[in-house]
Amino acid sequence: MTDHVATITYDRPEVRNAVDGKMRAELDAAWLRVRDDTDIWVAIVTGTDPAFCGGADLKNPAGATGSYPGTFWDLPTVHTFESGLELAKPVIAAVNGACVVYGLAAVLA
C-alpha cells in the first residue's frame, strides 16, 4: 500500500493470470484487507502483462471459485470481489490486456 492506495495484481502471467485455488485465496484475503483496513482509501486491480485476467484456470480449477460450497452463480456468493463482496471504497480497474470471466466480473464490479 502506498499513499492509502492498495494495488491488487493478478500475477500468474505464465497462464495469462488465470485464477486457481491459491490465487483465489490470496485475492479474497487482499479484498478483505481493502474492505477492513481504514488506512486504505482506494484500490487498483490490474494484471501482470501480457493479460489482465484469463478467467479460471481450466487446467487447475480446484478452488478457483473460493471456499463457498456452491457454485459461482449461487447466492449468496459475496465472499469474492467478483461475485459481489461489498466495498465502500472506490476500485479502479487498470485493464492492461485480455480480460475475461473473473477479470471481466471484477471490472464490472
C-alpha positions as CSV (number, residue, x, y, z in Angstrom):
1,M,0.0,0.0,0.0
2,T,1.2,3.5,-0.9
3,D,-0.5,6.7,0.0
4,H,-3.7,5.0,1.0
5,V,-3.9,3.1,-2.3
6,A,-3.8,-0.7,-2.4
7,T,-2.9,-2.4,-5.6
8,I,-4.1,-5.9,-6.2
9,T,-2.4,-7.7,-9.1
10,Y,-3.4,-10.9,-10.9
11,D,0.1,-12.3,-11.0
12,R,0.3,-15.6,-12.9
13,P,1.5,-14.4,-16.3
14,E,2.6,-17.8,-17.5
15,V,-1.2,-18.7,-17.6
16,R,-2.5,-15.3,-18.6
17,N,-3.3,-14.6,-14.9
18,A,-5.9,-17.4,-14.8
19,V,-7.3,-17.9,-11.3
20,D,-6.5,-21.1,-9.4
21,G,-7.3,-22.0,-5.8
22,K,-4.1,-20.5,-4.4
23,M,-4.7,-17.2,-6.3
24,R,-8.3,-17.2,-5.2
25,A,-7.4,-17.4,-1.5
26,E,-4.8,-14.6,-2.0
27,L,-7.3,-12.4,-3.8
28,D,-10.0,-13.0,-1.2
29,A,-7.6,-12.1,1.6
30,A,-6.5,-9.0,-0.3
31,W,-10.0,-7.8,-0.9
32,L,-11.0,-8.3,2.7
33,R,-7.9,-6.3,3.8
34,V,-9.1,-3.5,1.4
35,R,-12.5,-3.6,2.9
36,D,-11.4,-3.7,6.6
37,D,-8.2,-1.5,6.6
38,T,-9.2,2.1,7.4
39,D,-5.8,3.2,6.0
40,I,-6.8,2.0,2.6
41,W,-8.9,4.6,0.8
42,V,-8.9,3.2,-2.8
43,A,-7.9,0.0,-4.6
44,I,-6.5,-0.6,-8.0
45,V,-6.8,-4.0,-9.6
46,T,-4.6,-4.9,-12.5
47,G,-2.8,-7.9,-14.1
48,T,0.8,-8.7,-14.8
49,D,1.5,-8.4,-18.6
50,P,0.5,-9.9,-21.0
51,A,-3.0,-10.1,-19.7
52,F,-5.4,-8.6,-17.1
53,C,-7.1,-11.9,-16.2
54,G,-7.8,-15.0,-18.2
55,G,-10.6,-16.3,-16.0
56,A,-10.5,-19.6,-14.1
57,D,-7.5,-21.8,-14.6
58,L,-9.2,-24.7,-16.5
59,K,-6.1,-26.9,-16.1
60,N,-6.2,-26.5,-12.4
61,P,-9.7,-25.3,-11.5
62,A,-9.9,-26.6,-7.9
63,G,-10.7,-23.8,-5.5
64,A,-10.9,-21.1,-8.3
65,T,-14.3,-20.1,-7.1
66,G,-13.3,-19.9,-3.4
67,S,-14.3,-21.9,-0.4
68,Y,-18.1,-21.4,-0.8
69,P,-19.6,-24.9,-1.2
70,G,-21.9,-23.9,-4.0
71,T,-21.1,-22.6,-7.5
72,F,-20.0,-19.2,-8.6
73,W,-23.6,-18.4,-9.6
74,D,-25.3,-19.4,-6.4
75,L,-26.5,-16.8,-3.9
76,P,-25.0,-15.7,-1.6
77,T,-21.5,-15.8,-3.1
78,V,-20.4,-12.5,-1.7
79,H,-17.2,-14.0,-0.5
80,T,-15.3,-12.9,-3.5
81,F,-14.9,-9.4,-5.1
82,E,-16.0,-10.7,-8.5
83,S,-19.3,-12.0,-7.1
84,G,-20.4,-9.1,-5.0
85,L,-18.2,-8.6,-1.9
86,E,-19.4,-5.2,-0.8
87,L,-16.7,-2.5,-0.5
88,A,-17.5,1.1,0.5
89,K,-14.3,2.3,-1.3
90,P,-13.6,3.1,-4.9
91,V,-11.9,0.4,-7.0
92,I,-10.1,1.3,-10.3
93,A,-9.6,-1.4,-12.8
94,A,-6.4,-0.8,-14.7
95,V,-7.1,-3.3,-17.6
96,N,-3.9,-4.0,-19.4
97,G,-4.7,-6.8,-21.7
98,A,-7.1,-9.7,-22.2
99,C,-10.0,-9.5,-19.7
100,V,-12.4,-12.4,-19.5
101,V,-14.7,-14.2,-17.0
102,Y,-13.3,-13.3,-13.5
103,G,-11.4,-10.4,-14.8
104,L,-14.5,-9.0,-16.6
105,A,-16.6,-9.6,-13.5
106,A,-14.1,-7.6,-11.4
107,V,-14.1,-4.8,-13.9
108,L,-17.9,-4.7,-13.9
109,A,-18.0,-4.8,-10.1
